[in-house]
Amino acid sequence: MIKVNGREREWEKNITVDLLLKKCSYAFPLIRIKINGKFIPPEKYKETLVVDHDEVQVIHSIAGG
């Protein structure tokens, strides 16, 4: 099991951050990801694996003025 924004989700072997975002239907253009409290750079989403028991936070960045 993994947690995505506090909700438990079945873990899948070899799932990357990029694939997880697609499976969870996160399509917001300004998304930041933290795994176990550590920010993952967007350029690493396709190569960073989510492992069993990880806690993933999907943070939507919103510009304001």
MDTraj code that builds the backbone (N, CA, C; nanometers):
import mdtraj as md
import numpy as np

residues = "MET ILE LYS VAL ASN GLY ARG GLU ARG GLU TRP GLU LYS ASN ILE THR VAL ASP LEU LEU LEU LYS LYS CYS SER TYR ALA PHE PRO LEU ILE ARG ILE LYS ILE ASN GLY LYS PHE ILE PRO PRO GLU LYS TYR LYS GLU THR LEU VAL VAL ASP HIS ASP GLU VAL GLN VAL ILE HIS SER ILE ALA GLY GLY".split()
xyz = np.array([
    [0.0830, -0.1191, 0.0000],
    [0.0000, 0.0000, 0.0000],
    [0.0873, 0.1253, 0.0000],
    [0.0373, 0.2259, -0.0664],
    [0.0986, 0.3588, -0.0603],
    [-0.0120, 0.4545, -0.0173],
    [0.0269, 0.5747, 0.0193],
    [-0.0705, 0.6791, 0.0486],
    [-0.0488, 0.7926, -0.0502],
    [-0.1575, 0.8373, -0.1093],
    [-0.1546, 0.9514, -0.2006],
    [-0.2476, 1.0556, -0.1413],
    [-0.1899, 1.1666, -0.0978],
    [-0.2656, 1.2728, -0.0306],
    [-0.3510, 1.2172, 0.0838],
    [-0.2901, 1.1279, 0.1615],
    [-0.3547, 1.0746, 0.2803],
    [-0.4482, 0.9576, 0.2572],
    [-0.4711, 0.9219, 0.1312],
    [-0.5622, 0.8109, 0.1009],
    [-0.4823, 0.6884, 0.0581],
    [-0.5179, 0.5750, 0.1152],
    [-0.4475, 0.4528, 0.0807],
    [-0.4826, 0.4089, -0.0604],
    [-0.3810, 0.3576, -0.1274],
    [-0.3959, 0.3112, -0.2653],
    [-0.3091, 0.1874, -0.2809],
    [-0.3567, 0.0932, -0.3569],
    [-0.2807, -0.0291, -0.3814],
    [-0.1514, 0.0062, -0.4549],
    [-0.0403, -0.0474, -0.4063],
    [0.0898, -0.0230, -0.4690],
    [0.1058, -0.1131, -0.5896],
    [0.1682, -0.0599, -0.6948],
    [0.1967, -0.1364, -0.8157],
    [0.3469, -0.1386, -0.8374],
    [0.3990, -0.2535, -0.8690],
    [0.5421, -0.2688, -0.8944],
    [0.5828, -0.1841, -1.0152],
    [0.6983, -0.1205, -1.0053],
    [0.7572, -0.0400, -1.1135],
    [0.6729, 0.0811, -1.1542],
    [0.5950, 0.1363, -1.0636],
    [0.5165, 0.2555, -1.0967],
    [0.6010, 0.3795, -1.0698],
    [0.6065, 0.4656, -1.1681],
    [0.6805, 0.5914, -1.1558],
    [0.5852, 0.7016, -1.1094],
    [0.6428, 0.8123, -1.0688],
    [0.5615, 0.9280, -1.0296],
    [0.4734, 0.9705, -1.1470],
    [0.5306, 0.9767, -1.2669],
    [0.4568, 1.0181, -1.3862],
    [0.3361, 0.9273, -1.4111],
    [0.3562, 0.7967, -1.4021],
    [0.2481, 0.7023, -1.4249],
    [0.1427, 0.7103, -1.3144],
    [0.1859, 0.7286, -1.1913],
    [0.0920, 0.7430, -1.0802],
    [0.0021, 0.8651, -1.1010],
    [0.0603, 0.9761, -1.1434],
    [-0.0186, 1.0963, -1.1691],
    [-0.1244, 1.0702, -1.2753],
    [-0.0870, 0.9980, -1.3808],
    [-0.1831, 0.9661, -1.4870],
    [-0.2931, 0.8745, -1.4352],
    [-0.2568, 0.7727, -1.3583],
    [-0.3566, 0.6785, -1.3054],
    [-0.4520, 0.7455, -1.2071],
    [-0.4031, 0.8458, -1.1358],
    [-0.4878, 0.9191, -1.0402],
    [-0.5593, 1.0366, -1.1059],
    [-0.5386, 1.0558, -1.2352],
    [-0.6014, 1.1632, -1.3142],
    [-0.5641, 1.3026, -1.2664],
    [-0.4401, 1.3182, -1.2221],
    [-0.3908, 1.4518, -1.1872],
    [-0.3360, 1.5155, -1.3134],
    [-0.4056, 1.6148, -1.3645],
    [-0.3653, 1.6787, -1.4893],
    [-0.3406, 1.8280, -1.4729],
    [-0.3505, 1.8778, -1.3511],
    [-0.3285, 2.0205, -1.3251],
    [-0.1871, 2.0570, -1.3710],
    [-0.1699, 2.1666, -1.4436],
    [-0.0382, 2.1968, -1.5013],
    [0.0734, 2.2285, -1.4009],
    [0.0403, 2.2842, -1.2865],
    [0.1433, 2.3214, -1.1893],
    [0.1365, 2.2305, -1.0669],
    [0.1928, 2.1110, -1.0814],
    [0.1901, 2.0126, -0.9735],
    [0.3308, 1.9922, -0.9208],
    [0.3441, 1.9837, -0.7892],
    [0.4700, 1.9468, -0.7236],
    [0.4447, 1.8194, -0.6457],
    [0.5450, 1.7345, -0.6404],
    [0.5324, 1.6055, -0.5733],
    [0.6336, 1.5945, -0.4606],
    [0.5843, 1.5447, -0.3469],
    [0.6710, 1.5100, -0.2345],
    [0.6519, 1.3617, -0.2065],
    [0.7616, 1.2910, -0.1888],
    [0.7554, 1.1514, -0.1464],
    [0.8275, 1.1424, -0.0138],
    [0.7546, 1.0975, 0.0867],
    [0.8081, 1.0871, 0.2231],
    [0.8725, 1.2182, 0.2686],
    [0.8076, 1.3299, 0.2337],
    [0.8528, 1.4609, 0.2776],
    [0.9608, 1.5256, 0.1929],
    [1.0043, 1.4589, 0.0858],
    [1.1110, 1.5129, 0.0008],
    [1.0548, 1.5489, -0.1371],
    [1.0798, 1.6750, -0.1780],
    [1.0340, 1.7184, -0.3100],
    [1.1084, 1.6437, -0.4201],
    [1.0341, 1.6056, -0.5229],
    [1.0904, 1.5404, -0.6404],
    [1.0867, 1.6422, -0.7547],
    [1.2002, 1.6685, -0.8204],
    [1.1991, 1.7636, -0.9322],
    [1.1146, 1.7099, -1.0483],
    [1.0380, 1.7961, -1.1144],
    [0.9513, 1.7522, -1.2244],
    [1.0249, 1.6735, -1.3335],
    [1.1488, 1.7073, -1.3583],
    [1.2243, 1.6363, -1.4626],
    [1.2583, 1.4925, -1.4225],
    [1.2339, 1.4578, -1.2955],
    [1.2615, 1.3220, -1.2459],
    [1.1353, 1.2364, -1.2338],
    [1.0170, 1.2904, -1.2670],
    [0.8915, 1.2172, -1.2497],
    [0.8874, 1.0870, -1.3296],
    [0.9447, 1.0874, -1.4496],
    [0.9396, 0.9675, -1.5347],
    [1.0353, 0.8581, -1.4898],
    [1.1328, 0.8919, -1.4068],
    [1.2307, 0.7913, -1.3638],
    [1.2235, 0.7581, -1.2150],
    [1.1495, 0.8362, -1.1373],
    [1.1409, 0.8125, -0.9936],
    [1.0330, 0.7098, -0.9634],
    [1.0740, 0.5997, -0.9016],
    [0.9795, 0.4943, -0.8654],
    [0.9133, 0.5238, -0.7312],
    [0.7869, 0.4896, -0.7223],
    [0.7135, 0.4944, -0.5962],
    [0.7178, 0.3518, -0.5406],
    [0.7718, 0.3372, -0.4216],
    [0.7858, 0.2033, -0.3645],
    [0.6801, 0.1796, -0.2580],
    [0.6615, 0.0527, -0.2247],
    [0.5615, 0.0135, -0.1256],
    [0.5827, 0.0909, 0.0045],
    [0.4751, 0.1385, 0.0625],
    [0.4706, 0.2133, 0.1889],
    [0.5113, 0.3605, 0.1757],
    [0.5352, 0.4092, 0.0537],
    [0.5656, 0.5515, 0.0358],
    [0.4424, 0.6358, 0.0648],
    [0.4683, 0.7582, 0.1115],
    [0.3628, 0.8582, 0.1278],
    [0.3873, 0.9666, 0.0244],
    [0.2934, 0.9800, -0.0676],
    [0.3049, 1.0740, -0.1785],
    [0.2101, 1.1903, -0.1549],
    [0.2623, 1.3103, -0.1679],
    [0.1785, 1.4299, -0.1604],
    [0.1799, 1.4960, -0.2973],
    [0.0610, 1.5211, -0.3490],
    [0.0458, 1.5919, -0.4762],
    [-0.0016, 1.7318, -0.4404],
    [0.0800, 1.8303, -0.4714],
    [0.0537, 1.9682, -0.4321],
    [0.0266, 2.0492, -0.5583],
    [-0.0902, 2.1132, -0.5623],
    [-0.1260, 2.1985, -0.6746],
    [-0.0773, 2.3390, -0.6463],
    [0.0109, 2.3897, -0.7307],
    [0.0596, 2.5266, -0.7167],
    [-0.0405, 2.6203, -0.7833],
    [-0.0731, 2.7274, -0.7134],
    [-0.1671, 2.8241, -0.7655],
    [-0.1020, 2.9609, -0.7618],
    [-0.1000, 3.0250, -0.8776],
    [-0.0441, 3.1597, -0.8861],
    [-0.1508, 3.2603, -0.8433],
    [-0.1093, 3.3638, -0.7766],
    [-0.2048, 3.4643, -0.7320],
    [-0.1486, 3.6031, -0.7520],
    [-0.2317, 3.6980, -0.7275],
    [-0.1822, 3.8327, -0.7483],
    [-0.2530, 3.9319, -0.6610],
])
top = md.Topology()
chain = top.add_chain()
for i, resn in enumerate(residues, 1):
    res = top.add_residue(resn, chain, resSeq=i)
    for name in ("N", "CA", "C"):
        top.add_atom(name, md.element.get_by_symbol(name[0]), res)
traj = md.Trajectory(xyz[None], top)
